[in-house]
Amino acid sequence: MAVSMTERAAERARQMLQKRGTPEAAIRIGVSTSGCSGLSYKLEYADQLQESDQQFASHGIRIVVDSKSLLALDGTEVDFEATAFKSGFKFNNPQMKEQCGCGESFKV
């Protein structure tokens, strides 16, 4: 089981952590019940670890995922996209079976 980031996503995460003043913190990736398809992604700073957390490293960034979310995120690679109209993290999740029309939620 693993979750990773592309170099582009790791660089953006590194910039965010440095700007926040906590370059040693991890990035927490998880899922929550939400949206019309059932689950949505969440990405937060992880200053402290929880007992159920699994840790991964990708391009120098520590990634933390709680064990419940890992079931829906196993194999996911997080990328970062910047276009003329929007920028943000993109989740390439092989567990995803269905996504809602707006792209905000998914099913596994």
N, C-alpha and C positions, 0 to 999 in steps of 0.2 A: 504494500500500500504506500502510495506516495502522492504528493502534490508538489508541483514545481513552477518556476517562472522562467519566461524568456529573458534574455539579456536586457531587452528594452524595458520590460516590466520591472526587473530588478533595479535598473538604473533609476527609474521613476520612483520606486519605493525608497531607494537610498536617498534621493533628493528630498522626499517628503520627511523621512526620519531626521535628516540633517537640519532641515528648515524648522522642524519641531524641537530640535535640541536634544534628541534622544537617539543618536545613531546606533546605540547598542541594543535598542528595543527590537522586538520581532514584529512581524506582520501577522495578524490573525485573520484567517480565512474560514468562513463558515457558511451555513445555510440557516434560513429561518422559514417558518411556515408563513406564506404570503402569496398574494397575487392569484390570478385565475387558474394557474396551472399547479399551484401547491407549494413550491419552494422558490426562494430567491437567495441570491448570493449576498454575503456581507463581507466587507473587508475593513479591518480596524487595526489600530495599534495594539500591541500586546506588551504592556509593561510588566505584567506578572503572569506566571503560568498557573494553570489550573491542574488538578490531579489527573483529569481525563485527557489532557492535551498530548498530542503527538507532535514531535518536532521534525522539521525537514530543513535542509539548506539548499539554496539554489542561487548561483552566481553571487555568493557572499551575503545573501539575505537570509535571515532566519525566518522560517514560516511555521506558524503554530496552527493546528487544526484540532478541535475537540473530537473525541472518538465517535460521537454520534454523527457529526457532520462528515467525517471521513468516509462513512458508508456511501454518501451521495457524491463525494468529491474524489474518490480514489482514481488516480490517473489524470487528474485535471492539470492542465498547464495554463497559467495566467499570463496573458500578454497585455501590452499597452498599445493603444492605437491613438493617433492624433491626426485628425483630418481638418479640413477648413471649417467644418461646422461643429465638430465636437471632439472631445478627447476623453479617454477613460480606460479602465482595465476591462479586458475581455476574457471570459472564462471558456476555455476549450475543454469541455467535459465529455469524455467518452461514455459516462454513465447516463447522460441525458437522453431520454426517449422522446420527449415532446417539449415544445416551447410555446408559450402564448404568443399571440399576434404582435404584441408590443415589445416582446423580447425581455420583459422584466422578470418573468418567472418560468419555471420548468418542472418537469416530472422526471423521475428516474425509474 
